[in-house]
Each structure stands twice: as structure tokens, then as C-alpha cells.
Amino acid sequence: MILVLDEGTSSTRALLFDETGNIHHVAQADIESRYPRPGWVEQDPRDLWRQSRNVMREAIDAAGGAAKITTIGITNQRETLIAWDRDSGAALAPAIVWQDRRTAAACADLREAGHEAAVQHRTGLLLDPYFSASKMRWMLDHHEEVAAAAQRGSLAFGTVESWLITKLAGAHVTDASNASRTALMDLEKASWDSDMCDLFGVPEEALPAIVPTAGKLAETDMFGASIPITGSAGDQQAATIGQGCLEPGAAKATLGTGLFALTSTGTDVPKSEHRLLATLLSDVHGERLYALEGAVFVAGSLVKWLRDMAGLVGSASETETLARSVEDNGGVTIIPAFNGLGAPHWRPDLTGSIQGLTFGVTRAHLVRAALEAVTMSCVDLAGAFAADGAQWERLRIDGGMVANDWLAQDLADQLDLTIERPTNVESTARGGAILAAVGAGIHADLEAATSAMLPPLERFDPAIASDVRGARAKQWKSALEQALR
């Protein structure tokens, strides 16, 4: 068995895979986020660890004990930052989640000072509070415990996988895919960049060692037998691998809490001219693969808001029925900027809006408009990818939202593309399993592992006329332009 710890934004899960990609057990626990101020999103690092340890124990028990586990792979919510004391192992502050916007002003100051071009050239990223570096500086400035640990030389910074590996194995490491999301890593060299550390005011000695995404990264004996950790990657890179999108031009979109589209560029480091991101996809056996990425901050979280805050649906699955029950959106457009707009607009200052409300608008219209907002955000990304010379020929999708057949078809219709959906959409966890399998020598390389472990695909082909597609695009563009003013 390959044990994969998939630590997401809203839940942490432990899955048991075999070498052919079949899943034998899934254990899951919710992760609570807190919103102490507008634009702030925090989690308790102790809760992340406690819940992750619990689901791992459940999965290991289901396998028949730790001796049955060949290896562990980890995949995680990216950019979320945790600070802890290297000597005691204790967390020093709440985790600042990737969605958090508290450092927007600091990023704007750096942008206005002319630093964004250098940041993009070195790291592939833009100056936005999404990434980890500005979060580190904020913690140093606002948490006495963090500043004191830095003064003592015992401060450890890390993204979620780094925190989990520290708790599991006592090793302060981060894999290269997660390091590429901090705005502190030289993308071509896969090493910390001292100029970027100086720019953000981050002590390099507080950062973890950068390790490959596959190989013997660490080892844990926490569960009764020694188990190597042989795979680690950020969730979106893992999903790209778990979809088999390794060849240049292969594209996938994950519709989870947010919407993240990646197109592989192979061994070439991409350079975006249209506000997309360059990221390290994998580092395996000395070969680095890269990808062009577009990140939209709100997707499944909009459905969660419909359910938990607005009370418009009782369950996420209800959205498909409601969307099918009306012919169109009733003139309503939702701009899902609940925590700013990501790619390709990068407007952290915006908030969400609903336009076109009339007395004829029903609950079904609002729900359909919410799903359409996710589709149209993906259309915007597709345009940016095409402008950067990476036009999608087809698109593979995964994530919790794509169980909705109506949404999958809407993506095909509005993108005017064939959409491919795996019959098992656990692509993120599967990518973690693939990396762990290669790192443990179960499969020789990524190509062999994906060939053995990928599920069959379902197709959704475009089925609407171009004038219908054009009318939707016009409505979206008008509402978006109004929001961006």
C-alpha cells in the first residue's frame, strides 16, 4: 500500500493506493478556517497536524498496520504559511492561509517601487499576498514569538507539507514544487534566492532545505514501523501529475476550493507576458519539469458560501439540479471576488458582487449564475494561456466541483473544447501516490507510473451554437469591466 496524506484547505485525508492506482480506503477529517478580520484567513497548525495524524492512523489501521505501508506521499494546500520553533517543535502563530489578503498593501508598495519584474524573472510569480514570502514578513513584524525565535536562531518557516514532515519525521525540508510558491526560490536553480530573501526581509536560515518531489525525503516511525516518505508536491502540481499532463501543452484544471489551471511546458521554464505564473511541476531523478499556471481564488468555496452562508442550497449536489431547472441565469452575473481576483486580473482589493438582480430572479438563477462564474473564470484563464502561446487543445478536469455534470458540460460549451474527466477524480491524491511510487522504486519514472495508475476518461464535447456562447461572454465581460473599475 502507498499511503497518501492529502492536506487540503477544508479537509485532510489519508488514502490507500495500490501500485495500479486503485484506492482501498479513504479517511477524512474537516479543517476549520477562521476569519478574524475582513480579508484574513487563518488555521490552527496544531489542528492541521492533529487531524492529519488521526486520518493517517485510521488508514494505516485499515491497511492492517504500518508494516503493510510501503511508502508515504504528501500533497498539500500551497502557500499557506506556518511558523514554529525548531527546538521545541511548537507552532508560534496561527497559520496564514493562501487565501489571506492581509499583505496586499505591502505587496502594492513593492510593486510601486518597481520590484515586480525582478520577482517574476527570478521566481516566476507576481507580487501578490497569495504567495508565502509577504506572509513571512508579516509574521516577523506582528508576532512577538516569531520575531523572538528569529532572534534566537530557532525560527522555522514552512508551508504545510514542511510542517507535516517536521511533525512526522523531525526533518525541516520542503519539496521544490512547494518552494516555488513562496516567491523566494530561484525557479531555474531550485534554490533559495538571497536577493528575494533580502527584498522581503526573510532570514534565509529560517527556511527549510529544498528537496526533490520524489526520492527518500524523510522517514517516520510514528505508527509502529519505519515508513519512508518518498513523494511530496503542492496540490496543483500533484493534480497535474495525477492527470498525466506531463508532455508540453497538456493542460488540466482543478476545481476545488479555488480554480487552478496548469499547462506543462516540459523542461522549459515558462515566461508569461499575460499575468500567468511559472511554477515548478516536478523534480524527479534530477530532471525538473515546469508549468504555466493560472490561479483563481474562488470556485468550490462559492458553492460552500451558497450552502453555509447564503442558505440557498442544502448540499453541493443540489446546485446541479437547480442549474438545470432554468433556461439561463435570468440576467444575473456573479463576480466571485470574495477574496480578490486572481489570474489574469490580480486585483486583491476587490470584493464579490452580484449584478442584474430583478424581481424575476429566483434561487435557481442565482445558483446557476454562481456555477457560470466558475466557468467564465476558466474562460478568462484560457484566453491568457492562448495569449502566452499555450492554447488549450483539450482540458482535463478534476476536483470536487466536477462531479457536477452540468458544470462539466458548461465548461465544454463555453471553452469550445473537449473536456476530459477521469472516472475517478482523486487526481491530487493520485499524483501524490505516483510521486511516492517513483520515489520508492515501485515504478521506474513518472511516465511508467502514470501509465500504470491513471483511470479511464469521460468526455464532454461542445454542444451549443457560437451565438449563445458569445452572448454569455458579452454579459460576463460587461459585469467584469464594471467590477474592475
C-alpha positions in Angstrom: 0.0 0.0 0.0 1.0 3.6 -0.7 -0.4 6.0 1.9 -1.1 9.5 0.6 -1.8 12.3 3.0 -3.8 14.9 1.0 -4.0 18.0 3.3 -6.4 20.5 1.6 -7.9 23.8 2.7 -11.1 22.5 4.1 -10.2 18.9 4.9 -7.3 16.5 5.4 -7.5 13.0 4.0 -5.4 9.8 4.1 -5.9 7.5 1.1 -4.5 4.0 0.5 -3.4 3.3 -3.1 -2.0 0.2 -4.7 0.6 0.2 -7.5 -2.1 0.2 -10.2 -3.8 3.4 -8.8 -6.8 1.7 -7.2 -8.0 3.3 -3.9 -8.6 0.9 -1.0 -9.5 3.3 1.8 -10.2 7.0 2.4 -10.1 8.6 5.9 -11.2 12.2 6.1 -11.4 15.0 8.8 -12.5 18.6 8.4 -10.1 21.5 8.8 -11.5 24.7 10.3 -10.6 28.1 8.9 -11.1 31.3 10.9 -11.8 34.8 9.5 -10.8 37.2 12.4 -10.9 40.3 10.1 -12.0 41.1 6.6 -9.6 39.5 4.2 -7.8 37.4 6.9 -7.9 33.6 6.7 -6.2 31.6 9.4 -5.9 28.0 10.6 -4.6 26.3 13.7 -1.3 24.5 12.9 -1.9 22.1 15.8 -5.3 21.2 14.4 -3.8 20.6 10.9 -1.3 18.2 12.5 -3.8 16.5 14.9 -6.4 15.8 12.2 -3.7 14.7 9.7 -2.2 12.3 12.2 -5.7 10.9 13.0 -6.6 10.2 9.4 -3.2 8.6 8.8 -3.7 6.3 11.8 -7.2 5.3 10.5 -5.8 4.5 7.1 -2.9 2.5 8.5 -5.2 0.5 10.7 -7.4 -0.2 7.6 -4.3 -1.5 5.8 -3.5 -3.9 8.7 -0.7 -1.9 10.4 2.3 0.2 9.5 4.2 -2.9 8.2 1.7 -3.0 5.3 2.6 0.5 4.2 5.5 0.6 1.7 5.8 4.4 1.5 4.1 7.7 2.2 3.3 10.6 -0.3 2.2 14.0 0.8 0.3 16.7 -1.1 -1.0 19.9 0.4 -2.7 23.3 0.1 0.1 25.6 -1.1 1.3 29.0 0.0 -0.3 28.6 3.5 2.5 29.6 5.9 3.3 28.2 9.3 6.0 29.4 11.8 7.3 27.1 14.5 10.2 26.8 16.9 12.8 24.5 15.6 14.0 23.5 19.1 10.6 22.8 20.7 8.6 22.0 17.6 5.8 24.3 18.8 3.8 26.4 16.4 4.4 30.1 17.1 1.3 31.7 15.5 -1.8 30.8 13.5 -1.2 29.6 10.0 -1.8 32.3 7.4 -3.9 30.6 4.7 -3.2 31.1 0.9 -6.5 32.9 0.6 -5.4 35.6 3.1 -5.1 39.2 1.8 -3.6 41.0 4.8 -0.4 41.7 3.0 -2.0 43.4 -0.1 -0.7 46.9 0.8 2.9 45.6 1.4 2.8 43.9 -2.0 1.5 47.0 -3.6 4.3 49.0 -2.1 6.9 46.6 -3.5 5.1 46.8 -6.9 5.1 50.5 -6.9 8.8 50.6 -6.0 9.4 48.7 -9.3 10.3 45.2 -7.9 7.7 43.0 -9.6 9.8 42.4 -12.8 12.7 41.1 -10.8 10.4 38.9 -8.7 8.8 37.4 -11.8 12.1 36.9 -13.5 13.6 35.0 -10.6 10.6 33.2 -9.2 8.0 33.0 -11.9 5.5 34.7 -9.6 3.9 38.1 -9.2 3.7 40.4 -6.2 0.5 39.3 -4.6 -0.4 38.4 -1.0 -1.3 34.9 -2.3 2.4 33.8 -2.0 4.2 32.9 1.1 7.1 35.5 1.3 5.0 38.5 2.3 3.2 36.3 4.9 6.6 35.6 6.5 7.5 39.2 6.7 4.1 40.0 8.3 4.6 37.3 10.9 8.0 38.7 11.8 6.5 42.2 12.2 3.4 41.3 14.1 4.0 38.2 16.2 6.5 38.7 19.1 7.0 34.9 19.4 8.1 34.7 15.7 10.5 37.6 16.0 12.0 36.3 19.2 12.6 32.9 17.6 14.3 34.6 14.7 16.5 36.4 17.1 17.4 33.2 18.9 18.1 31.4 15.6 15.4 28.8 16.2 12.7 30.1 13.8 11.4 27.6 11.2 9.2 28.8 8.4 7.4 26.3 6.1 4.4 25.6 4.0 2.0 22.8 5.1 3.9 19.8 3.9 7.1 21.2 5.6 5.2 21.4 8.9 3.8 17.9 8.5 7.1 16.3 7.6 8.7 18.0 10.6 6.0 16.6 12.9 6.2 13.1 11.2 10.0 12.8 10.9 11.8 15.8 12.5 13.2 17.0 9.2 12.9 20.7 8.2 12.5 20.2 4.5 10.3 21.4 1.7 9.9 19.9 -1.8 10.8 22.0 -4.8 7.2 22.4 -6.0 6.1 24.0 -2.8 9.2 26.1 -2.5 8.4 27.5 -6.0 5.2 29.0 -4.5 6.9 31.2 -1.9 8.4 33.9 -4.1 11.7 33.1 -2.6 13.0 30.3 -4.8 15.1 30.8 -8.0 12.9 28.8 -10.4 15.7 27.7 -12.7 18.1 26.7 -9.9 15.5 25.3 -7.4 17.4 27.0 -4.6 16.6 29.9 -2.3 17.4 33.3 -3.8 19.2 35.5 -1.3 18.1 38.7 -3.2 14.5 37.7 -2.8 15.0 36.9 0.9 16.5 40.4 1.3 13.7 42.0 -0.7 11.0 40.5 1.6 13.2 40.7 4.7 13.1 37.0 5.4 16.0 35.3 7.2 17.2 32.5 4.9 18.3 30.4 7.9 14.6 30.1 8.9 13.8 28.4 5.6 13.7 24.6 5.1 16.1 22.7 2.9 14.7 22.2 -0.6 14.4 18.6 -1.7 13.1 16.8 -4.8 9.5 15.9 -5.3 10.4 12.2 -5.3 13.0 10.2 -3.5 13.8 9.3 0.1 12.8 12.7 1.6 12.4 11.6 5.2 11.3 8.6 7.4 8.8 8.3 10.2 8.5 5.6 12.9 5.5 7.2 14.5 3.0 4.5 13.6 4.8 1.4 14.9 7.2 0.7 12.0 9.6 2.7 9.9 8.0 4.1 6.8 9.8 6.3 4.2 8.3 9.5 2.9 9.2 9.3 -0.8 6.9 11.8 -2.5 5.8 15.4 -1.9 4.2 18.1 -4.0 1.8 21.0 -3.8 -1.7 20.0 -4.6 -2.0 21.6 -8.0 1.3 20.1 -9.2 0.2 16.8 -7.8 -3.1 17.0 -9.7 -1.3 17.8 -12.9 0.8 14.7 -12.4 -2.2 12.7 -11.4 -3.9 13.6 -14.6 -0.9 12.5 -16.6 -0.3 16.0 -18.0 3.5 15.7 -18.3 4.1 16.4 -22.0 4.4 20.1 -23.1 1.0 21.5 -23.9 -1.0 19.1 -21.8 -3.5 21.0 -19.6 -5.6 20.4 -16.6 -7.9 22.4 -14.4 -8.7 21.6 -10.8 -12.0 22.9 -9.4 -11.7 22.6 -5.7 -11.8 25.5 -3.2 -10.3 27.6 -6.0 -9.8 27.0 -9.7 -6.2 26.2 -10.8 -5.2 25.5 -14.4 -1.8 24.3 -15.3 -0.2 23.6 -18.7 3.0 21.6 -18.8 6.0 23.2 -20.5 8.2 20.2 -20.1 11.8 21.1 -19.2 11.4 24.7 -20.4 11.0 27.4 -17.8 7.9 29.4 -19.0 7.8 33.2 -19.1 4.4 34.7 -19.0 3.6 38.1 -20.6 -0.1 37.9 -19.7 -0.2 37.7 -15.9 0.1 34.0 -15.5 2.5 32.2 -13.2 5.5 30.0 -13.8 5.8 27.1 -11.4 8.0 24.0 -10.9 5.9 20.9 -11.6 8.2 18.1 -10.5 11.8 17.4 -9.7 12.4 13.7 -10.2 15.7 11.8 -10.8 17.5 15.1 -11.5 15.0 16.3 -14.2 12.8 19.3 -13.5 9.5 19.8 -15.3 7.7 23.2 -15.3 4.2 24.5 -15.9 2.4 27.7 -16.7 -0.3 28.3 -14.2 -3.5 30.4 -13.7 -4.9 30.6 -10.2 -8.5 31.8 -9.4 -9.2 32.0 -5.7 -12.9 31.2 -5.7 -14.6 28.1 -7.2 -15.9 25.4 -4.8 -15.8 28.0 -2.0 -18.5 29.9 -3.8 -20.8 26.8 -3.6 -19.8 26.4 0.1 -20.9 30.1 0.6 -24.2 29.3 -1.2 -24.8 26.5 1.2 -23.3 27.7 4.5 -23.7 31.4 4.5 -26.4 32.3 2.0 -28.5 29.3 2.7 -29.6 28.9 -0.9 -28.8 25.1 -1.1 -28.7 22.3 1.4 -25.9 20.4 -0.3 -23.4 21.0 -3.1 -25.1 18.3 -5.3 -28.3 20.4 -5.3 -26.6 23.0 -7.4 -26.7 20.8 -10.5 -30.5 20.2 -10.2 -31.2 23.9 -9.7 -28.9 24.9 -12.6 -30.8 22.5 -14.9 -34.2 23.8 -13.8 -33.8 27.2 -15.5 -33.0 28.1 -19.1 -30.4 30.7 -18.3 -29.1 32.9 -15.5 -32.0 35.3 -15.6 -29.7 38.2 -16.4 -27.6 37.7 -13.2 -23.8 37.7 -13.1 -21.8 36.9 -10.0 -18.2 38.3 -9.9 -16.6 35.8 -7.4 -14.0 38.2 -5.9 -14.7 37.2 -2.3 -11.0 37.5 -1.5 -9.9 39.4 -4.5 -9.4 38.3 -8.1 -6.5 36.1 -9.1 -5.3 35.4 -12.6 -5.2 37.1 -15.0 -6.5 40.2 -13.3 -4.7 40.1 -9.9 -6.8 42.6 -8.0 -6.6 41.7 -4.3 -8.6 44.9 -3.4 -11.8 43.7 -5.0 -14.8 42.1 -3.3 -17.5 39.9 -4.7 -20.6 41.4 -6.4 -24.0 40.3 -7.9 -25.2 42.2 -10.9 -28.5 42.1 -12.7 -30.9 41.4 -9.9 -34.6 41.9 -10.6 -37.8 40.6 -9.0 -37.9 37.8 -11.6 -34.6 36.3 -10.3 -35.1 33.0 -8.4 -32.9 30.9 -6.2 -32.2 28.7 -9.2 -31.0 31.7 -11.3 -28.5 32.7 -8.5 -27.2 29.2 -8.2 -26.8 28.8 -11.9 -25.0 32.2 -12.0 -22.6 31.0 -9.4 -21.6 27.9 -11.4 -21.4 30.1 -14.5 -19.0 32.4 -12.7 -16.6 29.5 -12.2 -16.9 28.6 -15.9 -16.3 32.1 -17.1 -13.3 32.5 -14.8 -11.9 29.5 -16.6 -12.6 31.1 -19.9 -10.6 34.1 -18.8 -7.7 31.9 -18.0 -7.9 30.1 -21.3 -7.6 33.5 -23.1 -4.4 34.3 -21.1 -2.9 30.9 -21.8 -3.6 31.3 -25.5 -2.0 34.8 -25.4 1.1 33.3 -23.9 1.3 30.7 -26.7 -0.1 27.8 -24.7 -3.6 27.5 -26.2 -5.6 24.5 -24.8 -6.4 21.8 -27.4 -8.4 19.9 -24.7 -8.7 20.2 -21.0 -8.7 17.5 -18.2 -10.6 18.5 -15.1 -10.8 17.2 -11.6 -11.6 18.4 -8.1 -14.8 18.2 -6.0 -16.9 20.5 -8.3 -16.5 18.4 -11.4 -18.8 15.7 -10.1 -21.4 18.1 -11.4 -22.2 17.0 -15.0 -23.9 20.3 -15.8 -20.8 22.2 -14.9 -18.5 19.9 -16.9 -20.8 20.4 -20.0 -20.9 24.1 -19.4 -17.1 24.2 -19.4 -17.0 22.3 -22.7 -19.7 24.7 -24.2 -18.1 28.0 -23.1 -14.5 27.0 -23.8 -15.5 25.3 -27.1 -13.2 22.4 -26.1 -13.4 18.8 -25.4 -13.4 18.3 -21.6 -11.9 15.1 -20.2 -12.8 13.9 -16.7 -11.3 10.8 -15.1 -13.7 8.2 -13.9 -12.1 8.7 -10.5 -11.4 12.4 -9.9 -8.9 11.9 -7.0 -6.2 13.3 -9.2 -4.4 15.3 -6.5 -4.0 12.3 -4.2 -3.2 10.1 -7.2 -0.4 12.5 -8.1 1.0 12.1 -4.6 0.8 8.3 -4.9 2.6 8.5 -8.3 5.4 10.5 -6.9 5.7 8.3 -3.8 5.7 5.2 -6.1 8.5 6.6 -8.2 10.5 7.8 -5.2 10.2 4.3 -3.6 11.2 2.5 -6.8 7.8 0.9 -7.3 7.7 2.4 -10.8 10.7 3.5 -12.7 9.7 7.0 -13.6 6.7 9.3 -13.9 5.7 8.0 -17.4 5.7 4.4 -16.2 3.8 5.3 -13.0 1.1 7.4 -14.8 0.7 4.6 -17.4 0.0 2.1 -14.6 -2.0 4.3 -12.3 -4.3 6.6 -14.3 -8.1 5.8 -14.6 -10.2 5.9 -17.8 -11.6 9.3 -19.0 -15.1 10.5 -19.8 -15.6 13.1 -22.5 -17.8 16.2 -22.7 -17.9 17.8 -26.1 -19.2 21.3 -27.0 -22.9 21.3 -27.8 -24.1 25.0 -28.2 -24.1 27.5 -31.0 -21.4 30.2 -31.2 -24.0 33.0 -30.8 -25.2 31.5 -27.5 -21.6 31.3 -26.4 -21.0 34.8 -27.5 -24.0 36.2 -25.6 -22.8 34.7 -22.3 -19.3 36.0 -22.9 -20.6 39.5 -23.6 -22.7 39.5 -20.3 -19.7 38.3 -18.3 -17.3 40.9 -19.9 -19.7 43.7 -19.2 -20.1 42.8 -15.5 -16.4 42.1 -15.1 -15.4 45.5 -16.5 -17.8 47.2 -14.1 -16.3 45.4 -11.2 -12.7 46.2 -12.3 -13.3 50.0 -12.5 
